[in-house]
């Protein structure tokens, strides 16, 4: 089955149901503006007022040249809005950038030792030395910061003590649906509205001004409309393929596959679903207990989507046939 875009975090780089192109997905939701809800990041580096009306979240990568272009804009926004705007940093290192993950881990160790002030100073150093992000360079740059023990930064790079935090940040973006067409950086969310790429300062200013002027009632209406147009559901599945199915790697007949899927459906329960998926599924997602991730309308092969959104959280579908074979779905949320 086709793989999601390479930019999706490693935890979700598995074969999943076919997805529509972005243009077709957009048609399904009409003109409703999407507002993404990212899980809050504990102890994330930030600037500005903790209780500000507007929160700007930057999903960024220290090795990405476009992220480096955005860095001055971040500081300018902070200088111009101060306590009116909360700016939150989210490490989203892309897998094809060799030094991005170590830089993210090092930045979190700096933040742990010196707080947000040290983090933002290190942020500037990393972007200023973007072509020199070896482990030794990361340690040396950290050594320039007052109150930061560079040897602890070296240790953090060695034992990867902050890798789980980085993974959580990436999965928050994926679970919000913001990486369904591949995650590119920088991706900036102004009260949940996406600004993709290193856009001009004026575009960010317009987005912040709009958010500052938005009435609570209008905000609530926009959020509810987005939820209705882009419902989200987390799904696990068990795939039973037959030899004529798309991308099949089995020799069983369609009749044999259907019989196996129907038998599994009588045996599986929500509590045992992951175990059965690991043992019986023909999808590479079996290594994760059949978990595919969270999806919204228009992102899955139509027959799978129809079955998924007909379920309530915790329910298991009947056997569903798609071009890839026979599926049993568990909707988790």
LUMLOVO-404080 format. One record per residue (C-alpha): residue number from 1; y negated, z negated, x negated. Coordinates in steps of 0.05 Angstrom, whole numbers, plus 32768, in hexadecimal, padded with zeros to 4 digits. Last residue first. Layout:
<atoms>
[atom NUM [Y Z X]]
...
</atoms>
This chain:
<atoms>
[atom 333 [7F59 7E85 80DC]]
[atom 332 [7FA1 7E8D 80C4]]
[atom 331 [7FB8 7ECA 80EA]]
[atom 330 [8001 7ED5 80DA]]
[atom 329 [8018 7F1D 80DC]]
[atom 328 [805D 7F3D 80DE]]
[atom 327 [805B 7F84 80C5]]
[atom 326 [8089 7FC1 80C9]]
[atom 325 [807E 7FFC 809B]]
[atom 324 [8043 8019 8074]]
[atom 323 [802E 804B 80A9]]
[atom 322 [8027 8010 80D9]]
[atom 321 [805A 7FEE 8106]]
[atom 320 [804D 7FA8 8122]]
[atom 319 [8084 7F74 812D]]
[atom 318 [806A 7F3D 815B]]
[atom 317 [802F 7F16 8141]]
[atom 316 [802D 7ECF 8128]]
[atom 315 [7FF9 7E9E 8141]]
[atom 314 [7FD5 7E68 8119]]
[atom 313 [7F90 7E82 8128]]
[atom 312 [7F92 7EAA 8169]]
[atom 311 [7FAF 7EF0 8167]]
[atom 310 [7F95 7F30 8186]]
[atom 309 [7F68 7F38 8149]]
[atom 308 [7FA5 7F40 811B]]
[atom 307 [7FCC 7F71 8146]]
[atom 306 [7F92 7FA1 814F]]
[atom 305 [7F81 7F9D 8106]]
[atom 304 [7FC9 7FAD 80F2]]
[atom 303 [7FCA 7FE9 8120]]
[atom 302 [7F87 8001 8106]]
[atom 301 [7F93 7FFC 80BB]]
[atom 300 [7F65 7FC5 80A5]]
[atom 299 [7F1A 7FC0 8095]]
[atom 298 [7EFD 7FD7 80D8]]
[atom 297 [7EF5 7F92 80F8]]
[atom 296 [7EF2 7F5A 80C5]]
[atom 295 [7F21 7F43 808F]]
[atom 294 [7F36 7F04 806B]]
[atom 293 [7F6C 7F04 8035]]
[atom 292 [7FAF 7F27 802D]]
[atom 291 [7FDC 7EEA 8028]]
[atom 290 [8026 7EFC 8028]]
[atom 289 [803D 7EBD 8005]]
[atom 288 [8012 7ECC 7FC9]]
[atom 287 [8048 7EF0 7FA1]]
[atom 286 [805C 7F12 7FE2]]
[atom 285 [8019 7F36 7FE0]]
[atom 284 [803E 7F6C 7FB9]]
[atom 283 [8057 7F84 7FFD]]
[atom 282 [80A1 7F8C 800C]]
[atom 281 [80A5 7F47 802C]]
[atom 280 [80E5 7F1E 802D]]
[atom 279 [80E4 7EE3 7FFE]]
[atom 278 [8099 7ED7 7FF4]]
[atom 277 [808A 7EEA 803B]]
[atom 276 [80C0 7EBA 8055]]
[atom 275 [80A3 7E80 802E]]
[atom 274 [805C 7E91 8042]]
[atom 273 [8070 7E92 808C]]
[atom 272 [8097 7E51 808C]]
[atom 271 [8060 7E25 80AB]]
[atom 270 [8049 7E5C 80DA]]
[atom 269 [8090 7E69 80F0]]
[atom 268 [80C1 7EA0 80DC]]
[atom 267 [8107 7EA7 80F7]]
[atom 266 [8101 7ED3 8134]]
[atom 265 [80CF 7F00 8112]]
[atom 264 [80FE 7F07 80D6]]
[atom 263 [8133 7F24 8104]]
[atom 262 [8102 7F56 8121]]
[atom 261 [80EB 7F6B 80DB]]
[atom 260 [8133 7F75 80C4]]
[atom 259 [8145 7F9E 8101]]
[atom 258 [8106 7FC9 80F8]]
[atom 257 [8116 7FD5 80AF]]
[atom 256 [815E 7FE9 80BE]]
[atom 255 [8147 8019 80F4]]
[atom 254 [8113 8037 80C6]]
[atom 253 [8147 8042 8090]]
[atom 252 [814D 8018 8051]]
[atom 251 [8140 8038 800D]]
[atom 250 [8104 8010 7FF6]]
[atom 249 [80C5 8020 7FCE]]
[atom 248 [8099 8038 8006]]
[atom 247 [8054 8052 7FF8]]
[atom 246 [804C 8069 8040]]
[atom 245 [808C 805D 8068]]
[atom 244 [80C6 808F 8065]]
[atom 243 [80F4 8060 803E]]
[atom 242 [80EA 8023 806A]]
[atom 241 [80BC 7FE9 805E]]
[atom 240 [80BC 7FA1 8077]]
[atom 239 [8078 7F81 806C]]
[atom 238 [806D 7F37 8078]]
[atom 237 [8025 7F26 8084]]
[atom 236 [7FF0 7EF1 8078]]
[atom 235 [7FAC 7EF6 8098]]
[atom 234 [7F67 7ED8 8096]]
[atom 233 [7F3B 7EED 80D0]]
[atom 232 [7EF1 7EFE 80D3]]
[atom 231 [7EC9 7F18 810E]]
[atom 230 [7E94 7F4B 80FA]]
[atom 229 [7E6F 7F61 8139]]
[atom 228 [7E75 7F1E 815C]]
[atom 227 [7E66 7EF6 811E]]
[atom 226 [7E2A 7F22 810F]]
[atom 225 [7E0E 7F1A 8155]]
[atom 224 [7E16 7ECE 814E]]
[atom 223 [7DF0 7ECE 810C]]
[atom 222 [7DB9 7EFA 8127]]
[atom 221 [7DB0 7ECF 8166]]
[atom 220 [7DAD 7E8F 813C]]
[atom 219 [7D79 7EAE 810F]]
[atom 218 [7D4F 7EC5 8149]]
[atom 217 [7D51 7E80 8168]]
[atom 216 [7D3F 7E60 8125]]
[atom 215 [7D03 7E8E 811E]]
[atom 214 [7D02 7EBE 80E3]]
[atom 213 [7CC2 7EBA 80BB]]
[atom 212 [7CE0 7E9D 807C]]
[atom 211 [7D1C 7ECC 8080]]
[atom 210 [7CEF 7F09 8086]]
[atom 209 [7CC5 7EF1 804C]]
[atom 208 [7D03 7EE8 8021]]
[atom 207 [7D1D 7F2D 8031]]
[atom 206 [7CD9 7F4D 8025]]
[atom 205 [7CD3 7F29 7FE2]]
[atom 204 [7D19 7F41 7FCF]]
[atom 203 [7D06 7F89 7FDE]]
[atom 202 [7CC3 7F82 7FB9]]
[atom 201 [7CE7 7F6B 7F7A]]
[atom 200 [7D0A 7FAE 7F74]]
[atom 199 [7D55 7FB1 7F80]]
[atom 198 [7D89 7F9C 7F4C]]
[atom 197 [7DC6 7FA7 7F78]]
[atom 196 [7DD8 7F97 7FBF]]
[atom 195 [7DAB 7F6E 7FEC]]
[atom 194 [7DD7 7F4C 801F]]
[atom 193 [7DBF 7F21 8058]]
[atom 192 [7DDE 7EDB 8057]]
[atom 191 [7D9D 7EB3 8054]]
[atom 190 [7D89 7EE3 801D]]
[atom 189 [7DCB 7EF9 7FFD]]
[atom 188 [7DC9 7F1B 7FB9]]
[atom 187 [7E00 7F46 7F9C]]
[atom 186 [7DF5 7F56 7F53]]
[atom 185 [7E29 7F6D 7F4A]]
[atom 184 [7E5C 7F97 7F6F]]
[atom 183 [7E96 7F7C 7F97]]
[atom 182 [7EC4 7FAF 7FB6]]
[atom 181 [7EC2 7FC9 7FFD]]
[atom 180 [7EDB 7F88 801A]]
[atom 179 [7EB3 7F60 7FE8]]
[atom 178 [7E81 7F40 8018]]
[atom 177 [7EB6 7F2C 804B]]
[atom 176 [7EA3 7EE3 8048]]
[atom 175 [7EE8 7ED4 802C]]
[atom 174 [7EDC 7F04 7FF2]]
[atom 173 [7E9A 7EE4 7FDF]]
[atom 172 [7EB8 7E9E 7FE4]]
[atom 171 [7EF3 7EB7 7FBC]]
[atom 170 [7EC6 7EC8 7F82]]
[atom 169 [7EA4 7E84 7F81]]
[atom 168 [7EE8 7E61 7F86]]
[atom 167 [7F01 7E89 7F4B]]
[atom 166 [7EC5 7E74 7F22]]
[atom 165 [7ED3 7E2B 7F33]]
[atom 164 [7F1D 7E33 7F20]]
[atom 163 [7F08 7E50 7EDC]]
[atom 162 [7EDC 7E14 7ECC]]
[atom 161 [7F0F 7DED 7EA1]]
[atom 160 [7F23 7E2D 7E7C]]
[atom 159 [7F44 7E06 7E44]]
[atom 158 [7F27 7E2E 7E0A]]
[atom 157 [7EE5 7E42 7E2A]]
[atom 156 [7ED9 7DFA 7E3F]]
[atom 155 [7EE9 7DE2 7DF9]]
[atom 154 [7EB6 7E11 7DDB]]
[atom 153 [7E83 7DF9 7E0E]]
[atom 152 [7E95 7DB2 7DFA]]
[atom 151 [7E88 7DC5 7DB2]]
[atom 150 [7E44 7DE0 7DC7]]
[atom 149 [7E2D 7D9B 7DDE]]
[atom 148 [7DF1 7DA9 7E0B]]
[atom 147 [7DB6 7D78 7E0B]]
[atom 146 [7D84 7DAA 7DF2]]
[atom 145 [7D9C 7DF1 7DF5]]
[atom 144 [7DA4 7E1C 7DB6]]
[atom 143 [7DED 7E06 7DB0]]
[atom 142 [7DFC 7E2B 7DF0]]
[atom 141 [7DE9 7E6C 7DCE]]
[atom 140 [7E19 7E5D 7D95]]
[atom 139 [7E53 7E4D 7DC4]]
[atom 138 [7E49 7E8D 7DEC]]
[atom 137 [7E43 7EB4 7DAB]]
[atom 136 [7E84 7E98 7D91]]
[atom 135 [7EA7 7EAA 7DD1]]
[atom 134 [7E8C 7EF1 7DCE]]
[atom 133 [7E50 7F00 7DF9]]
[atom 132 [7E25 7F29 7DCA]]
[atom 131 [7E11 7F67 7DF4]]
[atom 130 [7DF0 7F3C 7E29]]
[atom 129 [7DC5 7F16 7DF7]]
[atom 128 [7D86 7F10 7E23]]
[atom 127 [7DB3 7F0A 7E60]]
[atom 126 [7DD8 7ED0 7E41]]
[atom 125 [7D99 7EAE 7E29]]
[atom 124 [7D79 7EB2 7E6D]]
[atom 123 [7DB5 7E93 7E90]]
[atom 122 [7DB8 7E5E 7E59]]
[atom 121 [7D72 7E48 7E6B]]
[atom 120 [7D86 7E4B 7EB5]]
[atom 119 [7DC3 7E20 7EA8]]
[atom 118 [7D9D 7DED 7E7F]]
[atom 117 [7D6B 7DE1 7EB7]]
[atom 116 [7DA3 7DE2 7EEB]]
[atom 115 [7DC7 7DA7 7ECC]]
[atom 114 [7DCF 7D98 7E82]]
[atom 113 [7E18 7D88 7E77]]
[atom 112 [7E38 7DA5 7EB6]]
[atom 111 [7E08 7DE0 7EB5]]
[atom 110 [7E1B 7DF0 7E6D]]
[atom 109 [7E65 7DEB 7E81]]
[atom 108 [7E57 7E19 7EBB]]
[atom 107 [7E34 7E4C 7E8F]]
[atom 106 [7E70 7E4C 7E5F]]
[atom 105 [7EA0 7E5C 7E97]]
[atom 104 [7E73 7E95 7EAF]]
[atom 103 [7E6D 7EB0 7E69]]
[atom 102 [7EB8 7EAD 7E60]]
[atom 101 [7EC0 7ED4 7EA2]]
[atom 100 [7E8D 7F0A 7E90]]
[atom 99 [7EA6 7F17 7E49]]
[atom 98 [7ED8 7F4E 7E57]]
[atom 97 [7EB3 7F6F 7E91]]
[atom 96 [7EE8 7F96 7EB7]]
[atom 95 [7EFA 7F59 7EE2]]
[atom 94 [7EB4 7F50 7EFE]]
[atom 93 [7E97 7F0A 7EF4]]
[atom 92 [7E7C 7EED 7F35]]
[atom 91 [7E59 7EAC 7F21]]
[atom 90 [7E2E 7E95 7F5C]]
[atom 89 [7DE6 7E7F 7F4F]]
[atom 88 [7DBD 7E60 7F87]]
[atom 87 [7D73 7E6B 7F92]]
[atom 86 [7D52 7E3D 7FC5]]
[atom 85 [7D10 7E57 7FDF]]
[atom 84 [7CD5 7E32 7FFD]]
[atom 83 [7CD6 7E00 7FC4]]
[atom 82 [7CBC 7E32 7F91]]
[atom 81 [7CAA 7E73 7FB4]]
[atom 80 [7C84 7E9B 7F80]]
[atom 79 [7CA1 7E7C 7F41]]
[atom 78 [7CE7 7E7E 7F5D]]
[atom 77 [7CE1 7EC6 7F73]]
[atom 76 [7CC7 7ED9 7F2E]]
[atom 75 [7D01 7EB6 7F0D]]
[atom 74 [7D34 7EDB 7F37]]
[atom 73 [7D10 7F1D 7F2C]]
[atom 72 [7D14 7F13 7EE1]]
[atom 71 [7D60 7F0D 7EE6]]
[atom 70 [7D6A 7F4B 7F10]]
[atom 69 [7D6D 7F7B 7ED6]]
[atom 68 [7DA1 7F50 7EB4]]
[atom 67 [7DCB 7F54 7EF3]]
[atom 66 [7DC7 7FA0 7EEE]]
[atom 65 [7DE1 7F9D 7EA6]]
[atom 64 [7E1F 7F75 7EBC]]
[atom 63 [7E3A 7F49 7E84]]
[atom 62 [7E1F 7F08 7EA2]]
[atom 61 [7E3C 7F18 7EE7]]
[atom 60 [7E18 7F06 7F27]]
[atom 59 [7E1F 7EF1 7F6F]]
[atom 58 [7DD8 7ED9 7F7E]]
[atom 57 [7DCD 7EAC 7FBA]]
[atom 56 [7D86 7EA9 7FD8]]
[atom 55 [7D7D 7E70 8008]]
[atom 54 [7D42 7E6E 8037]]
[atom 53 [7D2B 7E33 8060]]
[atom 52 [7D2A 7E08 8022]]
[atom 51 [7D4E 7DC5 8025]]
[atom 50 [7D65 7DC4 7FDC]]
[atom 49 [7D22 7DE0 7FC7]]
[atom 48 [7D1E 7E0E 7F8B]]
[atom 47 [7D50 7E23 7F56]]
[atom 46 [7D9B 7E1E 7F56]]
[atom 45 [7DDA 7E16 7F2C]]
[atom 44 [7E15 7E0A 7F5C]]
[atom 43 [7E2B 7DC1 7F64]]
[atom 42 [7E5A 7DD2 7F9D]]
[atom 41 [7E55 7E1A 7FB5]]
[atom 40 [7E4E 7E20 8000]]
[atom 39 [7E7E 7E51 8020]]
[atom 38 [7E5D 7E95 8028]]
[atom 37 [7E47 7EA9 806E]]
[atom 36 [7E34 7EF2 806F]]
[atom 35 [7E03 7F0D 80A1]]
[atom 34 [7E11 7F54 80B8]]
[atom 33 [7DDC 7F7A 80DE]]
[atom 32 [7DF6 7F96 811F]]
[atom 31 [7DE7 7FE0 8124]]
[atom 30 [7E2B 7FF7 813C]]
[atom 29 [7E65 7FCB 8123]]
[atom 28 [7E9B 8001 8124]]
[atom 27 [7E6D 8034 8105]]
[atom 26 [7E66 800A 80C7]]
[atom 25 [7EB1 800B 80BB]]
[atom 24 [7EB2 8056 80BD]]
[atom 23 [7E7D 805C 8087]]
[atom 22 [7E9F 8027 805C]]
[atom 21 [7EE0 804E 8058]]
[atom 20 [7F18 8031 8082]]
[atom 19 [7F4A 8002 8062]]
[atom 18 [7F94 800A 8056]]
[atom 17 [7FBD 7FCB 805B]]
[atom 16 [7FC3 7FA1 801C]]
[atom 15 [7FDE 7FA8 7FD5]]
[atom 14 [7FC6 7F6F 7FAC]]
[atom 13 [7F88 7F60 7F84]]
[atom 12 [7F75 7F24 7FAE]]
[atom 11 [7F7D 7EED 7F7B]]
[atom 10 [7F64 7F1B 7F45]]
[atom 9 [7F1F 7F1C 7F64]]
[atom 8 [7F09 7F5D 7F88]]
[atom 7 [7EE6 7F8C 7F58]]
[atom 6 [7F23 7FB9 7F53]]
[atom 5 [7F1C 7FCF 7F9B]]
[atom 4 [7F55 7FBD 7FC9]]
[atom 3 [7F99 7FDB 7FBA]]
[atom 2 [7FBA 800F 7FE5]]
[atom 1 [8000 8000 8000]]
</atoms>
